[in-house]
Amino acid sequence: MAIKEYLIKRILALIPLGLGVTFLVFAAMNFVPGDPVRIFLGIEGTEELAQQIRQDLGLDRPFFVRYFSWLGQLLQGDLGYSLLTGIPVSQEIARRFMVTMQLALGGVLFSVVLALPLGIASAVRQNRSSDFVIRIFALIGVSLPNFAVAVLLILFFSLVFNWHPPIGFVHLWHEPLIALQILILPVIALGTSMAGSVSRMTRSAMLEVLRQDYIRTARSKGLPGRLVIYRHALKNALIPVLTLVGLQLGYLLGGAVIIEQIFSLPGLGRLLLTGIHNRDYPVVMGCVLTIAVFFALVNMVVDILYTFIDPRIKYQ
């Protein structure tokens, strides 16, 4: 199947995915206790005023009427407006998305740069002391939740080095040095668990490949060990690792909520959390839809990259 047909097929598959995800989230938000109008008005608002605002916002209409009305707006490229701030949801998501993307990509880069060499070294030196140490590190990384790592990092750098990251946020392309100071601890906290997973997957994949006949043949021909490992073995071991990295990137985008909250980063996860707290349905729907579509697109890109790593893989 040509790549063009494959892309069309995968993009069309996003339609039922988006419908299913949005319906489930819309239904869940409908059953969550709390009234966004009451949250907005506070205790001083009268019931008459609250009822009037519900009518203006359409919150008094039946569930399916509200859902299909939201879908109709979505088909026109309109994600609606925040119930609390009145700001267009698409505008707010666009502003917050780049913050979370920098954090997620930084976490992926940190984990891959750290985990790939460790996983390879662990496989090559199987059952040696270095292998044992690397496996313990990977196990600790997988076991520690990212919020615990974040708290430990803050305590360590503040108590030992008397250093605190700057408050606020600036993009990397505006103030690179300040942005790196802001992102360094969140990136490490977010990428530590992923580093453990990628290290374990790299080790397992490398061990499987190193047992293959063609590796033994390459070694019997007298090829240097590094050439055998990095040119022949690593290339074929990358497919499961790439799959894991792609999945983790999608998870990091949606799972950065706690890290963004701890480090006060104005990202998509924090916007989603605020929307849930305030029962701001358009904001929650827009955030969830963005994360779901991004997750699917990342997996599509990973599938396409398979063919560059292994030409035997064909589009289906």
C-alpha positions as CSV (number, residue, x, y, z in Angstrom):
1,M,0.0,0.0,0.0
2,A,1.3,3.4,-1.0
3,I,2.1,5.8,1.8
4,K,-0.5,8.3,0.6
5,E,-3.3,5.6,0.8
6,Y,-1.9,4.5,4.2
7,L,-2.0,8.1,5.6
8,I,-5.6,8.6,4.3
9,K,-6.7,5.4,6.0
10,R,-5.1,6.3,9.3
11,I,-6.5,9.9,9.2
12,L,-10.0,8.5,8.5
13,A,-9.6,6.3,11.5
14,L,-9.3,9.4,13.7
15,I,-12.9,10.1,13.1
16,P,-14.4,7.2,15.2
17,L,-11.6,7.7,17.7
18,G,-12.5,11.4,18.2
19,L,-16.2,10.6,18.4
20,G,-15.7,7.9,21.0
21,V,-13.4,9.8,23.2
22,T,-15.4,13.0,23.1
23,F,-18.7,11.2,23.8
24,L,-17.2,9.4,26.8
25,V,-15.6,12.5,28.3
26,F,-18.8,14.6,27.6
27,A,-20.9,11.9,29.4
28,A,-18.4,11.8,32.3
29,M,-18.4,15.5,32.7
30,N,-22.2,15.5,32.7
31,F,-22.3,13.2,35.7
32,V,-19.6,14.9,37.7
33,P,-21.1,16.8,40.7
34,G,-20.9,20.5,40.6
35,D,-22.4,23.4,38.6
36,P,-20.1,25.6,36.5
37,V,-22.5,28.5,36.8
38,R,-22.5,28.3,40.6
39,I,-18.7,28.1,40.6
40,F,-18.6,31.2,38.5
41,L,-21.1,33.2,40.5
42,G,-20.0,32.1,44.0
43,I,-22.2,32.1,47.0
44,E,-23.6,35.6,46.3
45,G,-25.3,34.8,43.0
46,T,-29.1,34.4,43.1
47,E,-30.8,31.4,41.7
48,E,-32.7,33.5,39.1
49,L,-29.4,34.9,37.8
50,A,-27.9,31.4,37.7
51,Q,-30.8,30.0,35.7
52,Q,-30.6,32.9,33.3
53,I,-26.9,32.2,32.7
54,R,-27.6,28.5,32.2
55,Q,-30.1,29.3,29.5
56,D,-27.7,31.7,27.8
57,L,-25.0,29.1,27.8
58,G,-27.3,26.2,26.8
59,L,-26.6,24.3,29.9
60,D,-30.3,23.7,30.6
61,R,-30.7,21.7,27.4
62,P,-30.7,17.8,27.3
63,F,-27.4,15.9,27.2
64,F,-27.6,14.8,23.6
65,V,-28.7,18.2,22.4
66,R,-25.7,19.8,24.0
67,Y,-23.3,17.1,22.7
68,F,-24.5,17.2,19.1
69,S,-24.5,21.0,19.2
70,W,-20.8,20.9,20.3
71,L,-20.1,18.4,17.5
72,G,-21.7,20.8,15.0
73,Q,-19.4,23.6,16.2
74,L,-16.4,21.2,16.0
75,L,-17.1,20.4,12.4
76,Q,-16.9,24.1,11.7
77,G,-13.5,24.3,13.4
78,D,-14.9,25.9,16.5
79,L,-14.1,24.4,19.9
80,G,-16.3,26.9,21.7
81,Y,-15.6,29.4,24.4
82,S,-14.6,28.9,28.1
83,L,-17.6,29.1,30.3
84,L,-15.6,31.0,32.9
85,T,-13.3,33.3,31.0
86,G,-15.1,33.6,27.7
87,I,-11.7,33.1,25.8
88,P,-11.9,30.9,22.7
89,V,-10.9,27.3,23.7
90,S,-8.8,26.9,20.5
91,Q,-6.8,30.0,21.3
92,E,-6.2,28.9,24.9
93,I,-5.1,25.4,23.8
94,A,-2.8,26.8,21.1
95,R,-1.0,28.9,23.7
96,R,-0.7,26.1,26.3
97,F,0.1,23.3,23.8
98,M,3.6,24.6,23.0
99,V,4.5,24.7,26.7
100,T,3.5,21.0,27.2
101,M,5.2,20.0,23.9
102,Q,8.5,21.5,25.1
103,L,8.2,19.7,28.4
104,A,7.2,16.3,26.8
105,L,9.8,16.5,24.0
106,G,12.4,17.4,26.6
107,G,11.4,14.4,28.7
108,V,11.6,12.1,25.7
109,L,15.0,13.5,24.7
110,F,16.3,13.1,28.3
111,S,15.1,9.5,28.6
112,V,16.4,8.4,25.2
113,V,19.8,9.9,25.6
114,L,20.2,8.4,29.0
115,A,18.4,5.0,28.5
116,L,19.7,3.9,25.1
117,P,23.4,3.7,26.1
118,L,22.5,2.1,29.4
119,G,20.2,-0.5,27.8
120,I,22.9,-1.4,25.2
121,A,25.6,-1.6,27.9
122,S,23.4,-3.7,30.1
123,A,22.7,-6.2,27.2
124,V,26.3,-6.4,26.1
125,R,27.5,-7.0,29.7
126,Q,24.7,-9.3,30.6
127,N,24.9,-10.8,34.2
128,R,27.9,-8.6,35.1
129,S,28.1,-6.1,37.9
130,S,27.4,-3.2,35.6
131,D,24.3,-5.0,34.2
132,F,23.0,-5.4,37.7
133,V,23.6,-1.7,38.6
134,I,21.8,-0.6,35.4
135,R,18.9,-2.9,36.0
136,I,18.5,-1.6,39.5
137,F,18.5,2.0,38.2
138,A,15.9,1.1,35.6
139,L,13.7,-0.6,38.3
140,I,13.9,2.5,40.5
141,G,13.1,4.8,37.6
142,V,10.0,2.7,36.7
143,S,8.9,2.4,40.3
144,L,9.1,6.1,41.4
145,P,6.1,8.2,40.3
146,N,7.1,11.4,38.6
147,F,5.6,13.7,41.3
148,A,7.8,12.0,43.9
149,V,10.9,12.6,41.6
150,A,9.8,16.2,41.2
151,V,9.6,16.8,45.0
152,L,12.9,15.0,45.6
153,L,14.6,17.2,42.9
154,I,13.3,20.4,44.4
155,L,14.4,19.4,47.9
156,F,17.8,18.3,46.7
157,F,18.7,21.4,44.6
158,S,17.2,23.8,47.1
159,L,18.9,22.3,50.2
160,V,22.2,21.2,48.8
161,F,22.9,23.9,46.1
162,N,20.5,26.6,47.4
163,W,19.1,26.8,43.8
164,H,15.5,27.3,42.8
165,P,14.3,27.4,39.2
166,P,13.0,30.7,38.0
167,I,9.3,31.4,38.4
168,G,7.1,31.8,35.3
169,F,7.7,30.5,31.8
170,V,9.4,31.6,28.6
171,H,9.7,29.7,25.4
172,L,13.0,28.2,24.3
173,W,13.2,30.3,21.2
174,H,12.7,33.5,23.1
175,E,15.1,33.1,26.1
176,P,17.0,29.8,25.8
177,L,19.0,30.0,28.9
178,I,16.2,31.0,31.2
179,A,13.9,28.5,29.5
180,L,16.4,25.7,30.2
181,Q,16.6,26.7,33.9
182,I,12.8,26.5,34.1
183,L,12.5,23.2,32.2
184,I,15.5,21.2,33.5
185,L,13.9,19.9,36.7
186,P,10.4,19.2,35.2
187,V,12.1,17.4,32.2
188,I,14.1,15.2,34.5
189,A,11.1,14.5,36.7
190,L,8.9,13.6,33.7
191,G,11.6,11.6,31.9
192,T,13.0,9.5,34.7
193,S,10.2,6.9,34.6
194,M,10.4,6.7,30.8
195,A,14.1,6.3,31.0
196,G,13.7,3.2,33.1
197,S,11.2,1.7,30.7
198,V,13.2,2.5,27.6
199,S,16.4,1.1,29.3
200,R,14.6,-2.2,30.1
201,M,13.1,-2.4,26.6
202,T,16.4,-1.7,24.9
203,R,18.1,-4.4,27.0
204,S,15.5,-7.0,26.2
205,A,15.5,-6.1,22.5
206,M,19.3,-6.1,22.3
207,L,19.5,-9.5,24.0
208,E,17.1,-11.0,21.6
209,V,18.9,-9.6,18.5
210,L,22.4,-10.5,19.8
211,R,21.3,-14.2,19.9
212,Q,20.5,-14.2,16.2
213,D,22.5,-16.2,13.6
214,Y,23.5,-13.1,11.5
215,I,25.1,-11.5,14.6
216,R,27.2,-14.6,15.2
217,T,28.1,-14.6,11.5
218,A,29.1,-11.0,11.6
219,R,31.4,-11.7,14.6
220,S,32.9,-14.8,13.0
221,K,33.9,-12.6,10.1
222,G,36.1,-10.6,12.4
223,L,34.0,-7.4,12.4
224,P,34.8,-5.0,15.3
225,G,32.4,-5.4,18.3
226,R,31.2,-1.9,18.2
227,L,30.3,-2.2,14.5
228,V,28.4,-5.4,15.1
229,I,26.5,-3.8,18.0
230,Y,25.7,-0.4,16.6
231,R,25.3,-1.1,12.9
232,H,23.8,-4.6,12.9
233,A,22.2,-5.3,16.3
234,L,20.9,-1.9,17.4
235,K,19.1,-1.1,14.1
236,N,17.0,-4.2,14.4
237,A,16.5,-3.7,18.2
238,L,15.1,-0.2,17.7
239,I,11.6,-1.2,16.5
240,P,10.2,-2.2,19.9
241,V,12.1,0.7,21.5
242,L,10.6,3.2,18.9
243,T,7.1,1.8,19.7
244,L,7.6,2.4,23.4
245,V,9.0,5.9,22.8
246,G,6.1,6.9,20.6
247,L,3.5,5.6,23.2
248,Q,5.4,7.4,26.0
249,L,5.4,10.7,24.1
250,G,1.6,10.5,23.9
251,Y,1.4,9.6,27.5
252,L,3.7,12.4,28.6
253,L,1.6,15.0,26.7
254,G,-1.5,14.0,28.7
255,G,0.3,12.9,31.9
256,A,2.2,16.1,32.5
257,V,-0.7,17.4,34.7
258,I,0.9,16.9,38.0
259,I,4.4,18.1,36.9
260,E,2.9,21.2,35.5
261,Q,1.1,21.8,38.7
262,I,4.1,21.3,40.9
263,F,6.3,23.6,38.8
264,S,3.6,26.1,38.0
265,L,3.9,25.6,34.2
266,P,1.1,27.0,32.1
267,G,0.7,23.9,30.0
268,L,-2.1,21.9,28.5
269,G,-2.3,19.5,31.4
270,R,-2.8,22.4,33.9
271,L,-5.4,23.8,31.7
272,L,-7.2,20.5,31.6
273,L,-7.0,20.2,35.4
274,T,-8.4,23.7,35.9
275,G,-11.2,22.9,33.4
276,I,-12.2,19.8,35.3
277,H,-12.1,21.6,38.7
278,N,-14.3,24.4,37.3
279,R,-16.6,22.1,35.3
280,D,-15.6,24.1,32.2
281,Y,-16.9,21.6,29.7
282,P,-15.7,23.3,26.4
283,V,-12.1,23.5,27.8
284,V,-12.1,19.9,29.0
285,M,-13.5,18.6,25.7
286,G,-11.0,20.6,23.7
287,C,-8.0,19.5,25.8
288,V,-9.0,15.8,25.7
289,L,-9.7,15.9,21.9
290,T,-6.3,17.6,21.3
291,I,-4.4,14.9,23.4
292,A,-6.3,12.0,21.7
293,V,-5.6,13.3,18.2
294,F,-1.9,14.0,19.0
295,F,-1.6,10.5,20.5
296,A,-3.0,8.9,17.3
297,L,-0.8,11.1,15.1
298,V,2.4,10.1,17.0
299,N,1.5,6.4,16.6
300,M,1.0,7.0,12.9
301,V,4.4,8.7,12.6
302,V,6.0,5.8,14.5
303,D,4.4,3.3,12.1
304,I,5.9,5.2,9.2
305,L,9.3,5.3,10.7
306,Y,9.3,1.5,11.0
307,T,9.8,1.2,7.2
308,F,12.9,3.4,7.4
309,I,14.4,1.1,10.1
310,D,13.4,-2.1,8.4
311,P,12.5,-2.0,4.7
312,R,10.8,-5.4,5.0
313,I,7.9,-3.8,6.8
314,K,5.2,-2.7,4.4
315,Y,2.2,-0.3,4.8
316,Q,-1.0,-2.2,5.5
